[in-house]
Amino acid sequence: MRREGPVVFAALCGLAVIISGFFTTQALTVVKNELDQWFLIVTAFMVLVGLVNLNLIHFRKISQKREGWGYSVVLLAGAYFFIVFGLLRGSLGDAQYSWFYNGLIVPMSSTTFSLLMFYIASASYRAFRVRTAEATVLLTSAVIMMIGVVPIGRVIWSAFPDITSWILNYPNTAGIRGIQLGACIGGMATALRILVGIERGHLGGEG
């Protein structure tokens, strides 16, 4: 019963949420709303567990003065600053909280992604070496995309932005939709395995 109980409970909850998407009754709506609240509570505990784990890792790094421990100090100080400030002042609706967020998090995120661009470009060059026809198409598309989205691309050739938009709107969109469909089918298969009790890894490692 230690194993069967959670399996049956998960199956009933999953079926209730699925059925509520197809049939609208007062009982199903009440059950679904209650399960949504449980989901929020579990998500909050997940964030708490992540915060505890973050503290354990970085406090250990700081106490042992390992390489890069100064970054851990900055990370924890920033995390606790936003937690305390958010609890005192509220969410992003507060003007001062929004000022700190937009003045710190947004620029740092932009800087991080800007630096990642150079690593992505070098990785793309190594991965898309012209060895096959498919690699040639990928390399050509990547070069056009990188040139077309920067201002100098229009200076080099006025058609670069139009070609870039076409690649984004048609081949790229088609590829993304194919990946999303595959991911959705995989998610449905995993959910079905959990609902019927075939997949039990989440119960403690049992296959």
CYANA upper distance limits for C-alpha pairs under 8 A (distance plus 0.5 A):
  1 MET  CA      5 GLY  CA      5.93
  2 ARG  CA      6 PRO  CA      7.83
  3 ARG  CA      7 VAL  CA      7.08
  3 ARG  CA    203 LEU  CA      7.95
  4 GLU  CA      8 VAL  CA      6.59
  5 GLY  CA      9 PHE  CA      6.61
  6 PRO  CA     10 ALA  CA      6.47
  6 PRO  CA    203 LEU  CA      8.44
  7 VAL  CA     11 ALA  CA      6.64
  7 VAL  CA    194 ILE  CA      8.13
  7 VAL  CA    195 LEU  CA      7.85
  7 VAL  CA    196 VAL  CA      8.43
  7 VAL  CA    197 GLY  CA      6.31
  7 VAL  CA    200 ARG  CA      8.35
  8 VAL  CA     12 LEU  CA      6.65
  8 VAL  CA    195 LEU  CA      8.49
  8 VAL  CA    197 GLY  CA      8.34
  9 PHE  CA     13 CYS  CA      6.72
 10 ALA  CA     14 GLY  CA      6.51
 10 ALA  CA    194 ILE  CA      8.20
 10 ALA  CA    195 LEU  CA      7.04
 11 ALA  CA     15 LEU  CA      6.52
 11 ALA  CA    194 ILE  CA      7.77
 11 ALA  CA    195 LEU  CA      4.86
 11 ALA  CA    196 VAL  CA      7.18
 11 ALA  CA    197 GLY  CA      8.24
 12 LEU  CA     16 ALA  CA      6.58
 12 LEU  CA    195 LEU  CA      8.44
 13 CYS  CA     17 VAL  CA      6.88
 13 CYS  CA     35 LEU  CA      7.98
 14 GLY  CA     18 ILE  CA      6.71
 14 GLY  CA    195 LEU  CA      7.22
 15 LEU  CA     19 ILE  CA      6.41
 15 LEU  CA    195 LEU  CA      8.24
 16 ALA  CA     20 SER  CA      6.52
 16 ALA  CA     28 LEU  CA      7.45
 16 ALA  CA     31 VAL  CA      7.79
 16 ALA  CA     32 LYS  CA      7.36
 17 VAL  CA     21 GLY  CA      7.14
 17 VAL  CA     32 LYS  CA      6.27
 17 VAL  CA     35 LEU  CA      8.48
 18 ILE  CA     22 PHE  CA      7.68
 19 ILE  CA     23 PHE  CA      6.57
 19 ILE  CA     28 LEU  CA      8.38
 20 SER  CA     24 THR  CA      6.59
 20 SER  CA     25 THR  CA      8.26
 20 SER  CA     28 LEU  CA      6.10
 20 SER  CA     29 THR  CA      7.16
 20 SER  CA     32 LYS  CA      7.39
 23 PHE  CA     28 LEU  CA      8.43
 24 THR  CA     28 LEU  CA      7.30
 24 THR  CA     29 THR  CA      7.31
 25 THR  CA     29 THR  CA      6.59
 26 GLN  CA     30 VAL  CA      6.67
 27 ALA  CA     31 VAL  CA      6.76
 28 LEU  CA     32 LYS  CA      6.51
 29 THR  CA     33 ASN  CA      6.56
 30 VAL  CA     34 GLU  CA      6.68
 31 VAL  CA     35 LEU  CA      6.68
 32 LYS  CA     36 ASP  CA      6.60
 33 ASN  CA     37 GLN  CA      6.88
 34 GLU  CA     38 TRP  CA      6.89
 35 LEU  CA     39 PHE  CA      6.64
 36 ASP  CA     40 LEU  CA      6.89
 37 GLN  CA     41 ILE  CA      6.84
 38 TRP  CA     42 VAL  CA      6.66
 39 PHE  CA     43 THR  CA      6.55
 40 LEU  CA     44 ALA  CA      6.65
 41 ILE  CA     45 PHE  CA      6.89
 42 VAL  CA     46 MET  CA      6.72
 43 THR  CA     47 VAL  CA      6.85
 44 ALA  CA     48 LEU  CA      6.81
 45 PHE  CA     49 VAL  CA      6.61
 46 MET  CA     50 GLY  CA      6.66
 47 VAL  CA     51 LEU  CA      6.67
 48 LEU  CA     52 VAL  CA      6.73
 49 VAL  CA     53 ASN  CA      6.65
 50 GLY  CA     54 LEU  CA      6.57
 51 LEU  CA     55 ASN  CA      6.73
 52 VAL  CA     56 LEU  CA      6.75
 53 ASN  CA     57 ILE  CA      6.73
 54 LEU  CA     58 HIS  CA      6.70
 55 ASN  CA     59 PHE  CA      6.12
 55 ASN  CA     76 LEU  CA      7.94
 56 LEU  CA     60 ARG  CA      6.55
 57 ILE  CA     61 LYS  CA      6.84
 58 HIS  CA     62 ILE  CA      6.57
 58 HIS  CA     69 TRP  CA      8.13
 58 HIS  CA     72 SER  CA      6.02
 58 HIS  CA     73 VAL  CA      8.25
 58 HIS  CA     76 LEU  CA      8.21
 59 PHE  CA     63 SER  CA      6.52
 59 PHE  CA     72 SER  CA      8.23
 60 ARG  CA     64 GLN  CA      6.64
 61 LYS  CA     65 LYS  CA      6.52
 61 LYS  CA     66 ARG  CA      6.05
 61 LYS  CA     69 TRP  CA      6.31
 61 LYS  CA     72 SER  CA      7.89
 62 ILE  CA     66 ARG  CA      7.19
 62 ILE  CA     69 TRP  CA      5.52
 62 ILE  CA     70 GLY  CA      7.92
 62 ILE  CA     72 SER  CA      7.29
 62 ILE  CA     73 VAL  CA      7.64
 65 LYS  CA     69 TRP  CA      6.29
 68 GLY  CA     72 SER  CA      7.55
 69 TRP  CA     73 VAL  CA      7.05
 70 GLY  CA     74 VAL  CA      6.98
 71 TYR  CA     75 LEU  CA      6.60
 72 SER  CA     76 LEU  CA      6.64
 73 VAL  CA     77 ALA  CA      6.50
 74 VAL  CA     78 GLY  CA      6.50
 75 LEU  CA     79 ALA  CA      6.60
 76 LEU  CA     80 TYR  CA      6.60
 77 ALA  CA     81 PHE  CA      6.46
 78 GLY  CA     82 PHE  CA      6.78
 79 ALA  CA     83 ILE  CA      6.72
 80 TYR  CA     84 VAL  CA      6.46
 81 PHE  CA     85 PHE  CA      6.34
 82 PHE  CA     86 GLY  CA      6.11
 83 ILE  CA     87 LEU  CA      6.67
 84 VAL  CA     88 LEU  CA      6.69
 85 PHE  CA     89 ARG  CA      6.32
 85 PHE  CA     90 GLY  CA      8.12
 85 PHE  CA     97 TYR  CA      7.78
 86 GLY  CA     90 GLY  CA      5.38
 86 GLY  CA     91 SER  CA      6.31
 86 GLY  CA     97 TYR  CA      7.44
 87 LEU  CA     91 SER  CA      8.42
 89 ARG  CA     94 ASP  CA      7.01
 89 ARG  CA     97 TYR  CA      7.56
 90 GLY  CA     94 ASP  CA      6.61
 90 GLY  CA     97 TYR  CA      8.15
 91 SER  CA     97 TYR  CA      7.53
 92 LEU  CA     97 TYR  CA      6.45
 92 LEU  CA     98 SER  CA      5.67
 93 GLY  CA     97 TYR  CA      8.13
 93 GLY  CA     98 SER  CA      7.38
 94 ASP  CA     98 SER  CA      6.56
 95 ALA  CA     99 TRP  CA      6.61
 96 GLN  CA    100 PHE  CA      6.78
 97 TYR  CA    101 TYR  CA      6.60
 98 SER  CA    102 ASN  CA      6.33
 99 TRP  CA    103 GLY  CA      6.20
100 PHE  CA    104 LEU  CA      6.30
100 PHE  CA    105 ILE  CA      8.22
101 TYR  CA    105 ILE  CA      5.72
101 TYR  CA    106 VAL  CA      7.24
102 ASN  CA    106 VAL  CA      5.68
102 ASN  CA    107 PRO  CA      7.80
103 GLY  CA    107 PRO  CA      7.02
104 LEU  CA    108 MET  CA      6.67
105 ILE  CA    109 SER  CA      6.48
106 VAL  CA    110 SER  CA      6.68
107 PRO  CA    111 THR  CA      6.60
108 MET  CA    112 THR  CA      6.61
109 SER  CA    113 PHE  CA      6.76
110 SER  CA    114 SER  CA      6.52
111 THR  CA    115 LEU  CA      6.73
112 THR  CA    116 LEU  CA      6.72
113 PHE  CA    117 MET  CA      6.81
114 SER  CA    118 PHE  CA      8.06
115 LEU  CA    119 TYR  CA      7.78
116 LEU  CA    120 ILE  CA      6.61
117 MET  CA    121 ALA  CA      6.56
118 PHE  CA    122 SER  CA      6.75
119 TYR  CA    123 ALA  CA      6.50
120 ILE  CA    124 SER  CA      6.41
121 ALA  CA    125 TYR  CA      6.76
122 SER  CA    126 ARG  CA      6.92
123 ALA  CA    127 ALA  CA      6.53
124 SER  CA    128 PHE  CA      6.14
124 SER  CA    139 LEU  CA      8.14
124 SER  CA    142 ALA  CA      8.46
125 TYR  CA    129 ARG  CA      6.63
125 TYR  CA    139 LEU  CA      7.97
128 PHE  CA    135 ALA  CA      5.62
128 PHE  CA    136 THR  CA      7.60
128 PHE  CA    138 LEU  CA      6.98
128 PHE  CA    139 LEU  CA      5.91
129 ARG  CA    135 ALA  CA      6.89
129 ARG  CA    136 THR  CA      7.93
129 ARG  CA    139 LEU  CA      7.82
130 VAL  CA    135 ALA  CA      6.00
130 VAL  CA    136 THR  CA      5.68
130 VAL  CA    139 LEU  CA      8.01
131 ARG  CA    135 ALA  CA      6.86
131 ARG  CA    136 THR  CA      7.83
132 THR  CA    136 THR  CA      6.82
133 ALA  CA    137 VAL  CA      6.89
134 GLU  CA    138 LEU  CA      6.80
135 ALA  CA    139 LEU  CA      6.52
136 THR  CA    140 THR  CA      6.54
137 VAL  CA    141 SER  CA      6.55
138 LEU  CA    142 ALA  CA      6.55
139 LEU  CA    143 VAL  CA      6.69
140 THR  CA    144 ILE  CA      6.71
141 SER  CA    145 MET  CA      6.56
141 SER  CA    167 ILE  CA      8.23
142 ALA  CA    146 MET  CA      6.66
143 VAL  CA    147 ILE  CA      6.66
144 ILE  CA    148 GLY  CA      6.20
144 ILE  CA    160 PHE  CA      7.52
144 ILE  CA    163 ILE  CA      8.23
144 ILE  CA    164 THR  CA      7.10
145 MET  CA    149 VAL  CA      6.70
145 MET  CA    164 THR  CA      5.99
146 MET  CA    150 VAL  CA      7.50
147 ILE  CA    152 ILE  CA      7.80
147 ILE  CA    153 GLY  CA      5.46
147 ILE  CA    160 PHE  CA      7.82
148 GLY  CA    153 GLY  CA      5.41
148 GLY  CA    154 ARG  CA      7.44
148 GLY  CA    160 PHE  CA      5.35
148 GLY  CA    161 PRO  CA      5.34
148 GLY  CA    163 ILE  CA      8.10
148 GLY  CA    164 THR  CA      6.11
149 VAL  CA    153 GLY  CA      7.41
149 VAL  CA    161 PRO  CA      7.09
149 VAL  CA    164 THR  CA      7.71
150 VAL  CA    154 ARG  CA      8.28
151 PRO  CA    155 VAL  CA      7.56
152 ILE  CA    156 ILE  CA      6.76
153 GLY  CA    157 TRP  CA      6.72
153 GLY  CA    158 SER  CA      7.90
153 GLY  CA    160 PHE  CA      6.58
153 GLY  CA    161 PRO  CA      7.74
154 ARG  CA    158 SER  CA      5.05
154 ARG  CA    159 ALA  CA      7.55
154 ARG  CA    160 PHE  CA      6.58
154 ARG  CA    161 PRO  CA      7.02
159 ALA  CA    163 ILE  CA      6.74
160 PHE  CA    164 THR  CA      6.59
161 PRO  CA    165 SER  CA      6.68
162 ASP  CA    166 TRP  CA      6.74
163 ILE  CA    167 ILE  CA      6.73
164 THR  CA    168 LEU  CA      6.74
165 SER  CA    169 ASN  CA      6.49
166 TRP  CA    170 TYR  CA      6.42
166 TRP  CA    171 PRO  CA      8.32
167 ILE  CA    171 PRO  CA      5.97
167 ILE  CA    172 ASN  CA      6.44
168 LEU  CA    172 ASN  CA      5.40
168 LEU  CA    173 THR  CA      6.81
169 ASN  CA    173 THR  CA      6.05
170 TYR  CA    174 ALA  CA      6.49
171 PRO  CA    175 GLY  CA      6.66
172 ASN  CA    176 ILE  CA      6.64
173 THR  CA    177 ARG  CA      6.60
174 ALA  CA    178 GLY  CA      6.74
175 GLY  CA    179 ILE  CA      6.77
176 ILE  CA    180 GLN  CA      6.57
177 ARG  CA    181 LEU  CA      6.51
178 GLY  CA    182 GLY  CA      6.73
179 ILE  CA    183 ALA  CA      6.59
180 GLN  CA    184 CYS  CA      6.50
181 LEU  CA    185 ILE  CA      6.65
182 GLY  CA    186 GLY  CA      6.64
183 ALA  CA    187 GLY  CA      6.53
184 CYS  CA    188 MET  CA      6.57
185 ILE  CA    189 ALA  CA      6.65
186 GLY  CA    190 THR  CA      6.68
187 GLY  CA    191 ALA  CA      6.52
188 MET  CA    192 LEU  CA      6.51
189 ALA  CA    193 ARG  CA      6.72
190 THR  CA    194 ILE  CA      6.78
190 THR  CA    199 GLU  CA      8.07
191 ALA  CA    195 LEU  CA      6.59
192 LEU  CA    196 VAL  CA      6.69
193 ARG  CA    197 GLY  CA      6.53
193 ARG  CA    198 ILE  CA      5.46
193 ARG  CA    199 GLU  CA      5.66
194 ILE  CA    198 ILE  CA      6.50
194 ILE  CA    199 GLU  CA      5.42
194 ILE  CA    200 ARG  CA      7.26
198 ILE  CA    207 GLY  CA      8.27
199 GLU  CA    207 GLY  CA      6.57
200 ARG  CA    204 GLY  CA      8.14
200 ARG  CA    205 GLY  CA      7.66
200 ARG  CA    206 GLU  CA      6.04
200 ARG  CA    207 GLY  CA      5.84
201 GLY  CA    205 GLY  CA      4.96
201 GLY  CA    206 GLU  CA      5.46
201 GLY  CA    207 GLY  CA      5.67
202 HIS  CA    206 GLU  CA      8.31
